[in-house]
Amino acid sequence: MFFHTTSAILFAILLSGADAVPLAIRDSSPSDADLFASCPGGVGSHNIEKADRCTLLTPTTNPDKRIFTVVGNPEQNCDGGTNPVTVTIGGSTTVSTTNTVDGGAGINIDGIKIGGGFSNTKTTTTTMSNSTTFSVPPGRQVVQVVGVNHHSQTGRVQVNFGDRVDGHFIWFTQASVTQLTPDPSDMFFDIHESACGADPRDLSSLNH
């Protein structure tokens, strides 16, 4: 029993330093919600201090995912006429790296900054602009969209503190995070058309 316990502690020290808490035997406190909230850009936690940095730990690379986003405002030909209407659609939009807790119901990590992986080597925020003219058939509506390829990685998060939190400078989340990082070199603009009465901004048929 003593040998196994000593081996687990030694492994943790070799992996993350003497002040790190190993992934598999982390104490029950602080919670994942507290750790995520403490990350830079997070809302903060009343239970622990702000972290110096959060890093995606040994991430696993997933298949790329193309995500479509609305660019500008929709235009309609929904007044009951029988002729096409020529419109100009487009504008600009900004896409950024997103982080989602896998199975983390109730844990909101919008806006937090997690380094490591693709987010260290790719542009994490980019703005794209475009406009075009289009002939809208009667009873239809259109909006311009942009499809941006995103690189996907999943891993746990290492949270580093400037002072000890519950006895340690480093903690690891139990929950994994999937990080999607946009690649502005792999994108294209398109036109999304739908029937009058539908939500012209609903891109669920494209993002599936």
Backbone hydrogen bonds, N-H to C=O, Kabsch-Sander energy under -0.5 kcal/mol:
donor,donor_aa,acceptor,acceptor_aa,energy
5,T,1,M,-2.2
6,T,2,F,-2.5
7,S,3,F,-2.3
8,A,4,H,-2.1
9,I,5,T,-2.1
10,L,6,T,-2.6
11,F,7,S,-2.4
12,A,8,A,-1.9
13,I,9,I,-2.1
14,L,10,L,-2.4
15,L,11,F,-2.2
16,S,12,A,-2.7
17,G,13,I,-2.0
20,A,17,G,-1.7
21,V,170,I,-1.0
26,R,23,L,-0.7
35,L,31,S,-2.3
36,F,32,D,-2.9
37,A,33,A,-2.1
38,S,34,D,-1.5
39,C,35,L,-0.6
39,C,36,F,-1.2
42,G,39,C,-2.7
44,G,37,A,-2.2
45,S,48,I,-0.5
51,A,38,S,-2.6
52,D,160,N,-2.5
53,R,160,N,-1.3
55,T,158,Q,-2.3
56,L,115,G,-3.1
57,L,156,R,-3.4
60,T,154,T,-3.4
62,N,152,S,-2.9
65,K,150,H,-2.5
67,I,65,K,-0.5
67,I,148,V,-2.5
69,T,146,V,-2.1
71,V,144,Q,-3.1
72,G,70,V,-0.5
72,G,92,S,-0.6
73,N,90,G,-0.6
75,E,142,V,-2.6
77,N,140,R,-2.2
85,V,136,V,-2.1
87,V,85,V,-0.5
87,V,134,F,-2.8
89,I,87,V,-0.5
89,I,132,T,-2.8
91,G,130,N,-2.5
93,T,128,M,-2.1
95,V,126,T,-2.5
97,T,124,T,-2.0
98,T,180,L,-2.2
100,T,178,T,-2.1
102,D,176,S,-2.6
103,G,101,V,-0.6
104,G,101,V,-1.1
105,A,103,G,-1.3
107,I,104,G,-2.2
108,N,106,G,-0.7
109,I,107,I,-0.6
112,I,109,I,-1.7
113,K,40,P,-3.0
114,I,112,I,-0.6
115,G,54,C,-2.7
115,G,113,K,-0.5
119,S,116,G,-0.9
120,N,117,G,-1.5
121,T,118,F,-1.5
122,K,118,F,-2.3
126,T,95,V,-2.5
128,M,93,T,-2.8
130,N,91,G,-2.4
132,T,89,I,-2.5
134,F,87,V,-2.5
136,V,85,V,-3.4
136,V,134,F,-0.8
139,G,77,N,-2.5
140,R,77,N,-0.6
140,R,137,P,-1.4
141,Q,194,S,-2.4
142,V,75,E,-2.8
143,V,192,H,-1.7
144,Q,71,V,-0.6
145,V,190,D,-2.8
146,V,69,T,-2.2
147,G,188,F,-3.1
148,V,67,I,-2.5
148,V,146,V,-0.7
149,N,186,D,-2.7
150,H,65,K,-2.3
151,H,181,T,-2.8
152,S,62,N,-0.5
153,Q,179,Q,-2.0
154,T,60,T,-2.4
155,G,177,V,-2.0
156,R,57,L,-0.6
158,Q,55,T,-3.1
159,V,157,V,-0.5
159,V,171,W,-3.3
160,N,53,R,-2.6
160,N,158,Q,-0.5
161,F,169,F,-2.9
165,V,168,H,-3.4
166,D,164,R,-0.5
168,H,165,V,-1.4
169,F,19,D,-0.6
170,I,19,D,-1.5
171,W,159,V,-2.3
173,T,157,V,-2.2
177,V,155,G,-3.0
178,T,100,T,-2.9
179,Q,153,Q,-3.3
179,Q,177,V,-0.6
180,L,98,T,-2.6
181,T,151,H,-2.6
181,T,179,Q,-0.6
183,D,149,N,-2.6
186,D,183,D,-2.3
188,F,147,G,-1.4
190,D,145,V,-2.6
192,H,143,V,-3.1
193,E,191,I,-0.6
194,S,141,Q,-2.5
196,C,139,G,-1.9
198,A,195,A,-1.8
202,D,199,D,-1.8
203,L,201,R,-0.8
206,L,203,L,-1.5
207,N,203,L,-2.8
208,H,206,L,-1.1
